Amino acid sequence: MASPAKRIDGIDFWRGVALLMIFIDHVPENVFQHVTLQNFGFSDAAELFVFLSGVSVALAYGTRFFDGETVGAVRAVLRRAFTIYWVQILISLLIIAIFVGAAALWNDNDLLEDADTVVSNPLQTTAATLALLHQLENANILPLYIVLLLMTPLLLALARRDDRLMLAASAAIYLATRAFSLNLPTWPVEGTWFFNPIAWQLIFAIGIFAGRRLRRGGIAYDARLFAACLAIVAIAAVVRTDAFGFASGLWEHAYGVLDCGKSDLGFARLVHFLALAYVVYHSGLTGPMRRTRAFLPLCLMGRYGLPVFATGTVLSAMSELVETRAEAFSHQLGFGVAIVVGGICMHYLVARGLAAWKDKTRAQPSAMNRAHALQIAAPLSWRKSPIVLWSGTSRRVSQIYPARQSYPRVAVAQSGQDWRDDDRHRSLDVSS
């Protein structure tokens, strides 16, 4: 069986950055929105999130897939897709309940803008939500991820033959999507998916390609390509910021000319993100970030990306409700800052709590195994004695019966060590 892939902290860090930027961009009217990625280029955190998802899929499931565990890898992908599916359903129902409850509490039907179809036709809309055909405004990226995971076995099968074949097929699908305006429909509200999965699969496939290269030692550096990517990033920053305020209307004019649409993954967005990713990767920016205090918290949030994203989605929906009562606050700027800072703290607490719970669940079987090994290794006279030790014991035998005469020298088994007959091991401790 293939050994599990080790986590790369840089991937967790940048995923944490993407999650925070998505949350900040979705919270209404706050000062932090002026410093997120969308203000300095053609792409934003959504491209980063999907790209890193592809990288993670290649590292988590690709190794098993290419090492002959195809069935096991596909099952793992489908289990992950199902997990994300029920999280999406839970988020949607919770947001609807929040808005409906607030509308009833405050007698404000305007709050039902995102939930009016549920109220008018609950059975039909609930069925559409379960089928992912009805998506709320701030809860529409997970359905994209679900479809991409369902496409993963096909992409990995193509990559097993040749990575370039996978990229060529993905690019062909993207071009056909753009040429013929292909997309998945929504229902009962007529329309199409905001994140077109038939187009966004390209950046996901590029992420799988990059993840495969990371497994093989990294992505090659080319000085001319790096210079070209740096120029693209710089030009995009100038255009997006209206030449840093010196050319008013520049971005508005460029947006009408360039292909920067988000729903269908505009070509300018794709090129800008790939250039930015190449520059960040080969500039070694992740290294200096490791020395900052924000690195470990962001890594932790990125490691538990799904529950953290779900938390941010619900919090951003609640912030929209609070904004409707913002006129009651005299300092709206400070109020917006408080919402964002409080939300970021909540993101971290969720990740920290999950990490602590996971460590605890891992420690319990380990302690039970050590206790079982010690019981097996104990002399026969001990096994027949009325003293029973279990995994939760924190007391030593010497504390129960401290008299030295009661016990001769006994052998104690420790992980990675031989049996020893020594005065130091007269007590048996399973609390470590």
C-alpha positions, 0 to 999 in steps of 0.5 A: 500500500502506498504511503500517505502523502505528507502535507505541504505547509505552503499549500495549507498556508495559501489555502488559508489566505484564500479562505480569508480573502473569500470571507472578507470579499463576501462581508459587505462594505469593510475596509479590508476589501481594499487589500484583497487580491481582486484589487490588484489584478484580474483574478481573485481568491476563487482561482487560488482556491480551485487551483490549490484544490487541484494540487491537493487532489493530485497529492492526496489521491493521485499517488494512490491512483498511479500506484495501482490503488485505482479503486481505493483512490476513486472511492476516496474521491467520491467519499470526499465529494459526498462530504462536501455535498452534505456540507453544501446542503447544510450551509444552504438550509442554515442560511435560508433558516437564518434569513427566514427567521430574521425576516419574521423577527424583524417583519422585513420581507426584503430579507427574503430576497435570497429565500423567496423561492423557498418560501413561495414553493418550498418543496420544489426549491428544496428538491432543487437545492438537493440536486444543486440546481438552486444555489444561494449567492454566497454558497455557490463555490462548493457545488463547483468543487463537487463537480470537479471531484466527480471529474477527477477520476477521468482527469487522473486516468488521462494524466496516467497516460500523459500529463500533457494529454490531460491538459490538452483535453481540459483546454479543449473542453474549456475552449468549446465551453467558451465558443458554444456558451456551455454551462449547467442550468439552474432551476426553478429560477432559470439561469446558469451556474455562477461558477461554470464547472465546464470552464473552471475545470481547466484551472483545476486540471492545471492544479493537478498538473502542478501537484504532479510536478511537486511530487516529482521535485518541483516546477522548473524555473525559466528566467524568460518565463519568470520575466514575462509572468512578472510583467503580466502581474505588474501590468495587471496591477497598474490596470486594476488600480487605475494606474494607482489612482493616476488614470481614472477609468482605466480599469473600467475601459480595460474590463470592456476590452479584456476577457475578465468574466468570472463565471466562465473563467475569462482568459485574462483572469486565467493568464493573470493567475497562472503568471502570479502563481509562477512568480510567487512560487519561484520568488520564494515568498512562502519562505519569508512568510514562515517566519511571520506569526500569521503563518501557523494560524493560516496553515491551521485554517487551510488544513481544515479548509472545508469547515473553515469555509463553511464557517465563513459562508454562514458568518458572511450571510449573518453579516448581511443581516447585521448590515441591514441594522447598521444604521443603528451604529454610529461608527459603521467603519469600526463596526465593519472592522469588528465583524471581519476581525471577529469572523477571522478569530472564529475561523481560527477557533474552529480550526484550532478546536478541530485540531485539538479534537483530532489530536485527542482521538488519535491519542486514545487508540495509541494509549489503548494499544500501549496498555494492551501491549503492557498487559500482554507483556506482564507476568502471568501472576499480574494477569491473574491479579485483581488489579486491572489497568485500562487506557485511561489510567494515570496512576502507577502501580507503585502508587497503588501498592507502594511496598517494594517487597510486594513486587520483584523486579519486573520487565517493562516494554517500551516502544522501540526498546528491548526488555530490561530488568532494572530497578528503574522499572518497578512501576508501570505507567500508561499515562504517557 
